Amino acid sequence: MPVPTISLWKKGRLVVAVATVLVLFFVTKDTFHQHALGLRITWGKNFWWKAMEWYAWALMSPAIFTVCRRSDFSARPWPTVAIHLGCGAILSLLHCCVLTTGALIEARVIQSGLNWPELFKYIFSNHFHEDVLTYAAIISLWYALDYHDRFRERETRAFVLEARLTQARLHTLKMQLHPHFLFNTLNGIAALTHGNPKGANRMLAKLSDLLRMSLEDEGAQEVSLRSELEFIRRYLELEQIRFDDRLTVNLEIAPNTLNALVPKLVLQPLVENAIRHGIAPLSAGGQIHVQSYRTEDTLHLSVTDNGPGLCESDDAPSRAGVGLTNTRARLAELYGTAQQLELKRAQTGGVAAEITIPFRTSDALKLSKEVAYEDSHIDRR
């Protein structure tokens, strides 16, 4: 992710703006203080001196910032201290020279008769220590902002690396579903090859369409529930060929959930599990009920069968094969603790697989990514 930088022009304007604020602040403060003491010093005289003082620091700031960039306290603390002591002394002397030049101009205007050496001695005794402290304050502020930016940059890089790692894990988990799903479907086709060749041919044709759908938006981890239901509808058409009239499907989908985002292939393992453990053991066949609804900011998905259900000695994990284990891992990666996948005995018999995840739409996801991207932008000097 690119990290934008501030242009030199903007940096210069910022430094001048800060210097101007300091000039006006100290001019106002000194003028009021001097008038309170009864001193007859004009606002213009104060402005002349404070402008010289702070705009001189503004002009020297590029050199100061260059020294700061090339001297890292964390890597070389004592050499950096020595460098700044020398640089601070030199720039403080230079600052005194600038003030002396300004004082000489003022002396010539008012004809005080003072020369440059006399003025320098006076200004050095009054300003040098103050200038050293000012230099220390400038570099302290620079290092504080620099460390803050470095901290933000490390946060951003950690965020990006974590996101990439999560995407890689999700991609791996999703790719595991494809061979698992394909293997089980091909087994169903093989079972029909001798007893129902026409049915096997129909399954192969529909499997081709289904695989084409599964490869669409290959990089997407989430799709709309509408898209996921279309995939499930075609998958169930395959299974209905295999089970003939022994499998019926009932969809109860709330219209306000169709645009919700769900993990791609999230329902297929649930439906496959219901068919394998709930419908296949029944000689007369059975029914699968797929439901979705929303409560506030939560999306509820469920797949229920009317099969033999869980025995008293059985538990939900025993029915959780590769597909459900994989789905649990994907949900945890995508939503953390704000998700749940639960297998339980259905009220009408059989087993209900229920998923709860945060309700989000594609527009909300796009907005959250834009906000995250804006927050991760760091100004670096």
SEBA-641114 format. One record per residue (C-alpha): x, y, z; residue in one letter; residue number from 1. Coordinates in nm, 3 decimals. Layout:
SEBA-641114
+---------+---------+---------+--------+-----+
!      xx !      yy !      zz ! residu ! num !
+---------+---------+---------+--------+-----+
!       X !       Y !       Z !      A ! NUM !
...
+---------+---------+---------+--------+-----+
END
This chain:
SEBA-641114
+---------+---------+---------+--------+-----+
!      xx !      yy !      zz ! residu ! num !
+---------+---------+---------+--------+-----+
!   0.000 !   0.000 !   0.000 !      M !   1 !
!   0.156 !   0.333 !  -0.100 !      P !   2 !
!   0.227 !   0.585 !   0.174 !      V !   3 !
!   0.179 !   0.943 !   0.054 !      P !   4 !
!   0.435 !   1.212 !   0.136 !      T !   5 !
!   0.400 !   1.585 !   0.189 !      I !   6 !
!   0.551 !   1.798 !  -0.089 !      S !   7 !
!   0.841 !   2.031 !  -0.013 !      L !   8 !
!   0.617 !   2.328 !  -0.094 !      W !   9 !
!   0.361 !   2.221 !   0.165 !      K !  10 !
!   0.635 !   2.158 !   0.422 !      K !  11 !
!   0.775 !   2.506 !   0.361 !      G !  12 !
!   0.435 !   2.668 !   0.399 !      R !  13 !
!   0.379 !   2.477 !   0.722 !      L !  14 !
!   0.711 !   2.593 !   0.869 !      V !  15 !
!   0.640 !   2.957 !   0.769 !      V !  16 !
!   0.290 !   2.934 !   0.916 !      A !  17 !
!   0.426 !   2.805 !   1.249 !      V !  18 !
!   0.692 !   3.079 !   1.254 !      A !  19 !
!   0.426 !   3.345 !   1.184 !      T !  20 !
!   0.209 !   3.221 !   1.470 !      V !  21 !
!   0.508 !   3.235 !   1.706 !      L !  22 !
!   0.600 !   3.586 !   1.585 !      V !  23 !
!   0.249 !   3.720 !   1.647 !      L !  24 !
!   0.222 !   3.544 !   1.982 !      F !  25 !
!   0.548 !   3.679 !   2.124 !      F !  26 !
!   0.501 !   4.027 !   1.974 !      V !  27 !
!   0.161 !   4.057 !   2.137 !      T !  28 !
!   0.284 !   3.916 !   2.468 !      K !  29 !
!   0.593 !   4.141 !   2.486 !      D !  30 !
!   0.400 !   4.453 !   2.380 !      T !  31 !
!   0.138 !   4.411 !   2.651 !      F !  32 !
!   0.403 !   4.328 !   2.910 !      H !  33 !
!   0.618 !   4.632 !   2.822 !      Q !  34 !
!   0.322 !   4.867 !   2.821 !      H !  35 !
!   0.220 !   4.733 !   3.162 !      A !  36 !
!   0.568 !   4.824 !   3.289 !      L !  37 !
!   0.541 !   5.170 !   3.138 !      G !  38 !
!   0.804 !   5.110 !   2.871 !      L !  39 !
!   0.755 !   5.308 !   2.549 !      R !  40 !
!   0.836 !   5.034 !   2.297 !      I !  41 !
!   0.625 !   5.020 !   1.983 !      T !  42 !
!   0.454 !   4.716 !   1.837 !      W !  43 !
!   0.657 !   4.763 !   1.518 !      G !  44 !
!   0.988 !   4.740 !   1.708 !      K !  45 !
!   0.878 !   4.418 !   1.875 !      N !  46 !
!   0.762 !   4.278 !   1.542 !      F !  47 !
!   1.100 !   4.361 !   1.383 !      W !  48 !
!   1.287 !   4.163 !   1.648 !      W !  49 !
!   1.049 !   3.866 !   1.672 !      K !  50 !
!   1.026 !   3.837 !   1.294 !      A !  51 !
!   1.406 !   3.826 !   1.271 !      M !  52 !
!   1.421 !   3.568 !   1.547 !      E !  53 !
!   1.157 !   3.319 !   1.428 !      W !  54 !
!   1.186 !   3.357 !   1.051 !      Y !  55 !
!   1.560 !   3.297 !   1.092 !      A !  56 !
!   1.476 !   2.966 !   1.257 !      W !  57 !
!   1.233 !   2.894 !   0.971 !      A !  58 !
!   1.512 !   2.951 !   0.718 !      L !  59 !
!   1.744 !   2.722 !   0.913 !      M !  60 !
!   1.480 !   2.450 !   0.958 !      S !  61 !
!   1.571 !   2.258 !   0.635 !      P !  62 !
!   1.926 !   2.217 !   0.764 !      A !  63 !
!   1.799 !   2.112 !   1.108 !      I !  64 !
!   1.557 !   1.856 !   0.960 !      F !  65 !
!   1.831 !   1.718 !   0.734 !      T !  66 !
!   2.054 !   1.659 !   1.038 !      V !  67 !
!   1.762 !   1.493 !   1.220 !      C !  68 !
!   1.687 !   1.262 !   0.926 !      R !  69 !
!   2.050 !   1.151 !   0.906 !      R !  70 !
!   2.090 !   1.106 !   1.284 !      S !  71 !
!   1.885 !   0.830 !   1.442 !      D !  72 !
!   1.870 !   0.826 !   1.822 !      F !  73 !
!   1.750 !   0.466 !   1.833 !      S !  74 !
!   2.042 !   0.338 !   1.623 !      A !  75 !
!   2.329 !   0.561 !   1.743 !      R !  76 !
!   2.224 !   0.755 !   2.055 !      P !  77 !
!   2.554 !   0.901 !   2.176 !      W !  78 !
!   2.695 !   0.998 !   1.834 !      P !  79 !
!   2.360 !   1.159 !   1.760 !      T !  80 !
!   2.378 !   1.362 !   2.083 !      V !  81 !
!   2.730 !   1.479 !   1.990 !      A !  82 !
!   2.616 !   1.575 !   1.640 !      I !  83 !
!   2.325 !   1.780 !   1.775 !      H !  84 !
!   2.540 !   1.952 !   2.036 !      L !  85 !
!   2.776 !   2.068 !   1.763 !      G !  86 !
!   2.500 !   2.156 !   1.520 !      C !  87 !
!   2.304 !   2.336 !   1.791 !      G !  88 !
!   2.604 !   2.546 !   1.887 !      A !  89 !
!   2.682 !   2.639 !   1.526 !      I !  90 !
!   2.323 !   2.728 !   1.436 !      L !  91 !
!   2.280 !   2.922 !   1.760 !      S !  92 !
!   2.589 !   3.128 !   1.673 !      L !  93 !
!   2.451 !   3.179 !   1.322 !      L !  94 !
!   2.120 !   3.287 !   1.470 !      H !  95 !
!   2.300 !   3.540 !   1.691 !      C !  96 !
!   2.475 !   3.673 !   1.380 !      C !  97 !
!   2.140 !   3.718 !   1.205 !      V !  98 !
!   2.001 !   3.907 !   1.505 !      L !  99 !
!   2.317 !   4.116 !   1.523 !      T ! 100 !
!   2.279 !   4.211 !   1.157 !      T ! 101 !
!   1.921 !   4.316 !   1.223 !      G ! 102 !
!   2.029 !   4.512 !   1.530 !      A ! 103 !
!   2.297 !   4.686 !   1.322 !      L ! 104 !
!   2.034 !   4.790 !   1.067 !      I ! 105 !
!   1.822 !   4.927 !   1.352 !      E ! 106 !
!   2.127 !   5.107 !   1.501 !      A ! 107 !
!   2.197 !   5.276 !   1.169 !      R ! 108 !
!   1.833 !   5.390 !   1.141 !      V ! 109 !
!   1.817 !   5.537 !   1.492 !      I ! 110 !
!   2.184 !   5.641 !   1.479 !      Q ! 111 !
!   2.276 !   5.485 !   1.813 !      S ! 112 !
!   2.644 !   5.468 !   1.718 !      G ! 113 !
!   2.684 !   5.101 !   1.817 !      L ! 114 !
!   2.897 !   4.884 !   1.587 !      N ! 115 !
!   2.866 !   4.511 !   1.492 !      W ! 116 !
!   3.110 !   4.367 !   1.755 !      P ! 117 !
!   2.940 !   4.560 !   2.036 !      E ! 118 !
!   2.598 !   4.448 !   1.923 !      L ! 119 !
!   2.709 !   4.084 !   1.879 !      F ! 120 !
!   2.849 !   4.076 !   2.234 !      K ! 121 !
!   2.522 !   4.206 !   2.373 !      Y ! 122 !
!   2.303 !   3.972 !   2.166 !      I ! 123 !
!   2.525 !   3.667 !   2.228 !      F ! 124 !
!   2.503 !   3.715 !   2.606 !      S ! 125 !
!   2.125 !   3.750 !   2.589 !      N ! 126 !
!   2.029 !   3.498 !   2.317 !      H ! 127 !
!   2.283 !   3.218 !   2.280 !      F ! 128 !
!   2.154 !   2.998 !   2.565 !      H ! 129 !
!   1.797 !   3.068 !   2.460 !      E ! 130 !
!   1.885 !   2.972 !   2.101 !      D ! 131 !
!   2.039 !   2.642 !   2.215 !      V ! 132 !
!   1.715 !   2.559 !   2.400 !      L ! 133 !
!   1.511 !   2.660 !   2.096 !      T ! 134 !
!   1.719 !   2.427 !   1.879 !      Y ! 135 !
!   1.664 !   2.148 !   2.133 !      A ! 136 !
!   1.288 !   2.213 !   2.128 !      A ! 137 !
!   1.280 !   2.200 !   1.745 !      I ! 138 !
!   1.465 !   1.869 !   1.720 !      I ! 139 !
!   1.259 !   1.723 !   2.008 !      S ! 140 !
!   0.939 !   1.807 !   1.822 !      L ! 141 !
!   1.082 !   1.662 !   1.500 !      W ! 142 !
!   1.181 !   1.333 !   1.664 !      Y ! 143 !
!   0.845 !   1.307 !   1.842 !      A ! 144 !
!   0.657 !   1.345 !   1.513 !      L ! 145 !
!   0.901 !   1.112 !   1.338 !      D ! 146 !
!   0.855 !   0.838 !   1.598 !      Y ! 147 !
!   0.479 !   0.881 !   1.577 !      H ! 148 !
!   0.490 !   0.840 !   1.199 !      D ! 149 !
!   0.713 !   0.535 !   1.229 !      R ! 150 !
!   0.471 !   0.381 !   1.477 !      F ! 151 !
!   0.178 !   0.447 !   1.243 !      R ! 152 !
!   0.373 !   0.304 !   0.951 !      E ! 153 !
!   0.456 !  -0.012 !   1.145 !      R ! 154 !
!   0.088 !  -0.044 !   1.235 !      E ! 155 !
!  -0.009 !  -0.008 !   0.870 !      T ! 156 !
!   0.246 !  -0.262 !   0.753 !      R ! 157 !
!   0.137 !  -0.506 !   1.022 !      A ! 158 !
!  -0.225 !  -0.455 !   0.918 !      F ! 159 !
!  -0.141 !  -0.518 !   0.551 !      V ! 160 !
!   0.068 !  -0.827 !   0.631 !      L ! 161 !
!  -0.204 !  -0.966 !   0.855 !      E ! 162 !
!  -0.466 !  -0.904 !   0.586 !      A ! 163 !
!  -0.251 !  -1.076 !   0.325 !      R ! 164 !
!  -0.193 !  -1.373 !   0.556 !      L ! 165 !
!  -0.565 !  -1.399 !   0.624 !      T ! 166 !
!  -0.641 !  -1.386 !   0.250 !      Q ! 167 !
!  -0.386 !  -1.659 !   0.187 !      A ! 168 !
!  -0.539 !  -1.883 !   0.454 !      R ! 169 !
!  -0.890 !  -1.816 !   0.322 !      L ! 170 !
!  -0.779 !  -1.892 !  -0.033 !      H ! 171 !
!  -0.627 !  -2.221 !   0.080 !      T ! 172 !
!  -0.941 !  -2.317 !   0.270 !      L ! 173 !
!  -1.166 !  -2.229 !  -0.024 !      K ! 174 !
!  -0.950 !  -2.425 !  -0.265 !      M ! 175 !
!  -0.984 !  -2.730 !  -0.040 !      Q ! 176 !
!  -1.359 !  -2.725 !  -0.097 !      L ! 177 !
!  -1.332 !  -2.762 !  -0.475 !      H ! 178 !
!  -1.166 !  -3.109 !  -0.488 !      P ! 179 !
!  -1.378 !  -3.224 !  -0.192 !      H ! 180 !
!  -1.700 !  -3.120 !  -0.364 !      F ! 181 !
!  -1.585 !  -3.254 !  -0.703 !      L ! 182 !
!  -1.480 !  -3.590 !  -0.558 !      F ! 183 !
!  -1.817 !  -3.646 !  -0.391 !      N ! 184 !
!  -2.011 !  -3.543 !  -0.701 !      T ! 185 !
!  -1.806 !  -3.770 !  -0.929 !      L ! 186 !
!  -1.874 !  -4.056 !  -0.689 !      N ! 187 !
!  -2.247 !  -3.989 !  -0.734 !      G ! 188 !
!  -2.209 !  -3.989 !  -1.112 !      I ! 189 !
!  -2.012 !  -4.314 !  -1.101 !      A ! 190 !
!  -2.292 !  -4.474 !  -0.899 !      A ! 191 !
!  -2.541 !  -4.388 !  -1.176 !      L ! 192 !
!  -2.324 !  -4.498 !  -1.468 !      T ! 193 !
!  -2.459 !  -4.855 !  -1.486 !      H ! 194 !
!  -2.807 !  -4.819 !  -1.339 !      G ! 195 !
!  -2.906 !  -4.483 !  -1.489 !      N ! 196 !
!  -2.672 !  -4.382 !  -1.776 !      P ! 197 !
!  -2.899 !  -4.098 !  -1.891 !      K ! 198 !
!  -2.901 !  -3.960 !  -1.539 !      G ! 199 !
!  -2.522 !  -3.984 !  -1.524 !      A ! 200 !
!  -2.494 !  -3.792 !  -1.851 !      N ! 201 !
!  -2.730 !  -3.523 !  -1.723 !      R ! 202 !
!  -2.526 !  -3.496 !  -1.403 !      M ! 203 !
!  -2.204 !  -3.453 !  -1.602 !      L ! 204 !
!  -2.361 !  -3.172 !  -1.807 !      A ! 205 !
!  -2.490 !  -2.995 !  -1.496 !      K ! 206 !
!  -2.157 !  -3.053 !  -1.318 !      L ! 207 !
!  -1.985 !  -2.864 !  -1.600 !      S ! 208 !
!  -2.216 !  -2.565 !  -1.545 !      D ! 209 !
!  -2.168 !  -2.586 !  -1.171 !      L ! 210 !
!  -1.789 !  -2.591 !  -1.195 !      L ! 211 !
!  -1.802 !  -2.292 !  -1.426 !      R ! 212 !
!  -2.003 !  -2.105 !  -1.162 !      M ! 213 !
!  -1.764 !  -2.205 !  -0.884 !      S ! 214 !
!  -1.471 !  -2.062 !  -1.079 !      L ! 215 !
!  -1.639 !  -1.725 !  -1.136 !      E ! 216 !
!  -1.500 !  -1.447 !  -0.912 !      D ! 217 !
!  -1.226 !  -1.686 !  -0.808 !      E ! 218 !
!  -1.051 !  -1.422 !  -0.596 !      G ! 219 !
!  -1.366 !  -1.322 !  -0.407 !      A ! 220 !
!  -1.402 !  -1.454 !  -0.053 !      Q ! 221 !
!  -1.757 !  -1.320 !  -0.017 !      E ! 222 !
!  -2.047 !  -1.312 !  -0.260 !      V ! 223 !
!  -2.409 !  -1.207 !  -0.232 !      S ! 224 !
!  -2.653 !  -1.455 !  -0.082 !      L ! 225 !
!  -2.844 !  -1.435 !  -0.412 !      R ! 226 !
!  -2.538 !  -1.570 !  -0.596 !      S ! 227 !
!  -2.476 !  -1.837 !  -0.335 !      E ! 228 !
!  -2.837 !  -1.956 !  -0.357 !      L ! 229 !
!  -2.810 !  -1.982 !  -0.736 !      E ! 230 !
!  -2.509 !  -2.208 !  -0.692 !      F ! 231 !
!  -2.694 !  -2.418 !  -0.433 !      I ! 232 !
!  -2.997 !  -2.446 !  -0.664 !      R ! 233 !
!  -2.779 !  -2.594 !  -0.938 !      R ! 234 !
!  -2.602 !  -2.821 !  -0.693 !      Y ! 235 !
!  -2.937 !  -2.953 !  -0.568 !      L ! 236 !
!  -3.044 !  -3.017 !  -0.927 !      E ! 237 !
!  -2.745 !  -3.251 !  -0.951 !      L ! 238 !
!  -2.842 !  -3.430 !  -0.632 !      E ! 239 !
!  -3.207 !  -3.458 !  -0.736 !      Q ! 240 !
!  -3.096 !  -3.643 !  -1.050 !      I ! 241 !
!  -2.906 !  -3.886 !  -0.829 !      R ! 242 !
!  -3.190 !  -3.932 !  -0.578 !      F ! 243 !
!  -3.465 !  -3.907 !  -0.837 !      D ! 244 !
!  -3.790 !  -3.831 !  -0.648 !      D ! 245 !
!  -3.643 !  -3.907 !  -0.306 !      R ! 246 !
!  -3.516 !  -3.553 !  -0.250 !      L ! 247 !
!  -3.732 !  -3.243 !  -0.217 !      T ! 248 !
!  -3.608 !  -2.894 !  -0.140 !      V ! 249 !
!  -3.784 !  -2.608 !   0.037 !      N ! 250 !
!  -3.632 !  -2.257 !   0.025 !      L ! 251 !
!  -3.748 !  -1.996 !   0.276 !      E ! 252 !
!  -3.540 !  -1.688 !   0.194 !      I ! 253 !
!  -3.620 !  -1.345 !   0.337 !      A ! 254 !
!  -3.608 !  -1.089 !   0.052 !      P ! 255 !
!  -3.409 !  -0.841 !   0.265 !      N ! 256 !
!  -3.123 !  -1.091 !   0.290 !      T ! 257 !
!  -3.059 !  -1.153 !  -0.081 !      L ! 258 !
!  -2.797 !  -0.878 !  -0.108 !      N ! 259 !
!  -2.618 !  -0.979 !   0.211 !      A ! 260 !
!  -2.257 !  -1.089 !   0.178 !      L ! 261 !
!  -2.176 !  -1.449 !   0.268 !      V ! 262 !
!  -1.859 !  -1.657 !   0.229 !      P ! 263 !
!  -1.845 !  -1.818 !  -0.112 !      K ! 264 !
!  -1.950 !  -2.189 !  -0.100 !      L ! 265 !
!  -2.069 !  -2.151 !   0.259 !      V ! 266 !
!  -2.399 !  -2.334 !   0.206 !      L ! 267 !
!  -2.275 !  -2.618 !  -0.016 !      Q ! 268 !
!  -2.099 !  -2.813 !   0.264 !      P ! 269 !
!  -2.409 !  -2.777 !   0.483 !      L ! 270 !
!  -2.639 !  -2.905 !   0.210 !      V ! 271 !
!  -2.397 !  -3.187 !   0.122 !      E ! 272 !
!  -2.379 !  -3.288 !   0.487 !      N ! 273 !
!  -2.759 !  -3.290 !   0.514 !      A ! 274 !
!  -2.792 !  -3.509 !   0.203 !      I ! 275 !
!  -2.522 !  -3.751 !   0.306 !      R ! 276 !
!  -2.630 !  -3.802 !   0.668 !      H ! 277 !
!  -2.997 !  -3.707 !   0.654 !      G ! 278 !
!  -3.142 !  -3.802 !   0.314 !      I ! 279 !
!  -2.923 !  -4.086 !   0.184 !      A ! 280 !
!  -3.005 !  -4.328 !   0.474 !      P ! 281 !
!  -3.382 !  -4.289 !   0.413 !      L ! 282 !
!  -3.530 !  -4.538 !   0.168 !      S ! 283 !
!  -3.823 !  -4.310 !   0.100 !      A ! 284 !
!  -3.610 !  -4.002 !   0.067 !      G ! 285 !
!  -3.655 !  -3.679 !   0.254 !      G ! 286 !
!  -3.664 !  -3.300 !   0.252 !      Q ! 287 !
!  -3.405 !  -3.027 !   0.292 !      I ! 288 !
!  -3.512 !  -2.687 !   0.418 !      H ! 289 !
!  -3.287 !  -2.385 !   0.349 !      V ! 290 !
!  -3.372 !  -2.066 !   0.538 !      Q ! 291 !
!  -3.234 !  -1.714 !   0.574 !      S ! 292 !
!  -3.349 !  -1.418 !   0.780 !      Y ! 293 !
!  -3.207 !  -1.107 !   0.942 !      R ! 294 !
!  -3.226 !  -0.981 !   1.301 !      T ! 295 !
!  -3.081 !  -0.631 !   1.340 !      E ! 296 !
!  -2.715 !  -0.659 !   1.231 !      D ! 297 !
!  -2.703 !  -1.039 !   1.217 !      T ! 298 !
!  -2.767 !  -1.272 !   0.924 !      L ! 299 !
!  -2.905 !  -1.618 !   1.004 !      H ! 300 !
!  -2.864 !  -1.910 !   0.764 !      L ! 301 !
!  -2.983 !  -2.265 !   0.827 !      S ! 302 !
!  -2.998 !  -2.596 !   0.643 !      V ! 303 !
!  -3.232 !  -2.854 !   0.799 !      T ! 304 !
!  -3.302 !  -3.214 !   0.700 !      D ! 305 !
!  -3.569 !  -3.454 !   0.821 !      N ! 306 !
!  -3.337 !  -3.752 !   0.843 !      G ! 307 !
!  -3.267 !  -3.980 !   1.137 !      P ! 308 !
!  -3.103 !  -3.696 !   1.328 !      G ! 309 !
!  -2.839 !  -3.727 !   1.598 !      L ! 310 !
!  -2.848 !  -4.037 !   1.812 !      C ! 311 !
!  -2.829 !  -4.005 !   2.188 !      E ! 312 !
!  -2.472 !  -4.136 !   2.179 !      S ! 313 !
!  -2.390 !  -3.919 !   1.876 !      D ! 314 !
!  -2.279 !  -3.558 !   1.883 !      D ! 315 !
!  -2.255 !  -3.279 !   1.634 !      A ! 316 !
!  -1.877 !  -3.300 !   1.579 !      P ! 317 !
!  -1.909 !  -3.660 !   1.457 !      S ! 318 !
!  -2.105 !  -3.530 !   1.156 !      R ! 319 !
!  -1.857 !  -3.250 !   1.086 !      A ! 320 !
!  -1.637 !  -3.378 !   0.805 !      G ! 321 !
!  -1.393 !  -3.189 !   0.585 !      V ! 322 !
!  -1.658 !  -2.952 !   0.450 !      G ! 323 !
!  -1.795 !  -2.836 !   0.786 !      L ! 324 !
!  -1.454 !  -2.822 !   0.952 !      T ! 325 !
!  -1.330 !  -2.612 !   0.662 !      N ! 326 !
!  -1.636 !  -2.386 !   0.682 !      T ! 327 !
!  -1.582 !  -2.326 !   1.054 !      R ! 328 !
!  -1.223 !  -2.225 !   0.987 !      A ! 329 !
!  -1.326 !  -1.984 !   0.709 !      R ! 330 !
!  -1.593 !  -1.823 !   0.927 !      L ! 331 !
!  -1.341 !  -1.774 !   1.206 !      A ! 332 !
!  -1.093 !  -1.612 !   0.965 !      E ! 333 !
!  -1.353 !  -1.378 !   0.815 !      L ! 334 !
!  -1.554 !  -1.275 !   1.121 !      Y ! 335 !
!  -1.353 !  -1.370 !   1.430 !      G ! 336 !
!  -1.583 !  -1.422 !   1.727 !      T ! 337 !
!  -1.879 !  -1.252 !   1.555 !      A ! 338 !
!  -1.989 !  -1.581 !   1.395 !      Q ! 339 !
!  -2.120 !  -1.924 !   1.487 !      Q ! 340 !
!  -2.179 !  -2.256 !   1.313 !      L ! 341 !
!  -2.385 !  -2.497 !   1.516 !      E ! 342 !
!  -2.523 !  -2.845 !   1.447 !      L ! 343 !
!  -2.823 !  -2.941 !   1.658 !      K ! 344 !
!  -3.131 !  -3.160 !   1.659 !      R ! 345 !
!  -3.411 !  -3.006 !   1.458 !      A ! 346 !
!  -3.757 !  -2.965 !   1.615 !      Q ! 347 !
!  -3.916 !  -3.162 !   1.332 !      T ! 348 !
!  -3.654 !  -3.439 !   1.343 !      G ! 349 !
!  -3.329 !  -3.455 !   1.162 !      G ! 350 !
!  -3.044 !  -3.209 !   1.205 !      V ! 351 !
!  -3.026 !  -2.832 !   1.163 !      A ! 352 !
!  -2.701 !  -2.662 !   1.069 !      A ! 353 !
!  -2.725 !  -2.295 !   1.168 !      E ! 354 !
!  -2.486 !  -2.013 !   1.080 !      I ! 355 !
!  -2.490 !  -1.661 !   1.222 !      T ! 356 !
!  -2.263 !  -1.392 !   1.077 !      I ! 357 !
!  -2.264 !  -1.011 !   1.070 !      P ! 358 !
!  -2.511 !  -0.869 !   0.818 !      F ! 359 !
!  -2.322 !  -0.671 !   0.554 !      R ! 360 !
!  -2.387 !  -0.571 !   0.198 !      T ! 361 !
!  -2.141 !  -0.496 !  -0.080 !      S ! 362 !
!  -2.190 !  -0.119 !  -0.034 !      D ! 363 !
!  -2.111 !  -0.140 !   0.338 !      A ! 364 !
!  -1.803 !  -0.352 !   0.269 !      L ! 365 !
!  -1.678 !  -0.103 !   0.007 !      K ! 366 !
!  -1.725 !   0.186 !   0.253 !      L ! 367 !
!  -1.541 !   0.004 !   0.534 !      S ! 368 !
!  -1.247 !  -0.070 !   0.302 !      K ! 369 !
!  -1.231 !   0.294 !   0.193 !      E ! 370 !
!  -1.228 !   0.410 !   0.555 !      V ! 371 !
!  -0.958 !   0.158 !   0.646 !      A ! 372 !
!  -0.751 !   0.272 !   0.349 !      Y ! 373 !
!  -0.784 !   0.640 !   0.446 !      E ! 374 !
!  -0.694 !   0.563 !   0.808 !      D ! 375 !
!  -0.382 !   0.376 !   0.698 !      S ! 376 !
!  -0.245 !   0.676 !   0.505 !      H ! 377 !
!   0.047 !   0.828 !   0.691 !      I ! 378 !
!   0.217 !   1.159 !   0.635 !      D ! 379 !
!   0.590 !   1.108 !   0.627 !      R ! 380 !
!   0.840 !   1.390 !   0.618 !      R ! 381 !
+---------+---------+---------+--------+-----+
END
